[in-house]
Amino acid sequence: MEVYKLSKEISKECWEIYKKLDWQTRKTIGDQFISAIDSIGANVAEGFGRFHYLDRNKFNYNARGSLLESLHWVDLLKDRGFISKEIHANLNGNLRTLMVKLNNYIVSTKNKNKEKSKVL
């Protein structure tokens, strides 16, 4: 699944940023940053395993919330000088691409259910 794969790639990039933070920064910003990033893929994976589309999308909505939180932490890391403008731009672009793909996945999940109900 493309959304899950992209979320894992972003998580891998963010782990490299996290590892370079000092202890205090990890505890104040870094832990929340990496938790939000990792939560995107975890929620997509859990939702994928659900049978009903409403249950599935509940986790997709959680993933989207974590994605928006991640954008917040990425901005703070840049504003406070922990990542460069270039890293910020790249990561921000990747997260925004993921948001489009995740939103499309949510819509397609809803549409698949509508198609099933038409057949019945």
Residue pairs with C-beta under 8 A, 6 or more apart in sequence:
1 44
1 48
1 105
2 101
3 44
3 98
3 101
3 102
3 105
4 41
4 44
4 45
4 48
6 94
6 97
6 98
6 101
7 40
7 41
7 44
7 63
7 98
8 41
9 94
10 37
10 40
10 91
10 94
10 95
10 98
11 37
11 38
11 40
11 41
13 91
13 94
14 33
14 34
14 37
14 70
14 91
15 34
17 33
17 77
17 82
17 83
17 87
17 91
18 26
18 30
18 33
18 34
21 29
21 30
21 82
25 82
29 73
29 76
29 77
29 80
29 82
32 69
32 73
33 70
33 73
33 74
33 77
36 66
36 67
36 69
36 70
36 73
37 66
37 70
37 73
39 62
39 63
39 66
40 63
40 66
40 67
40 70
40 98
40 102
41 63
43 59
43 60
43 62
43 63
43 66
44 59
44 60
44 63
44 102
44 105
46 59
47 55
47 56
47 57
47 58
47 59
47 60
47 62
47 63
48 56
50 56
50 58
50 59
53 109
53 110
53 112
53 113
56 109
57 106
57 109
57 110
60 102
60 105
60 106
60 109
61 106
63 102
64 99
64 102
64 103
64 106
67 95
67 98
67 99
67 102
68 99
70 95
71 92
71 95
71 96
74 83
74 88
74 91
74 92
74 95
75 88
75 92
77 83
77 88
78 84
78 85
78 87
78 88
83 91
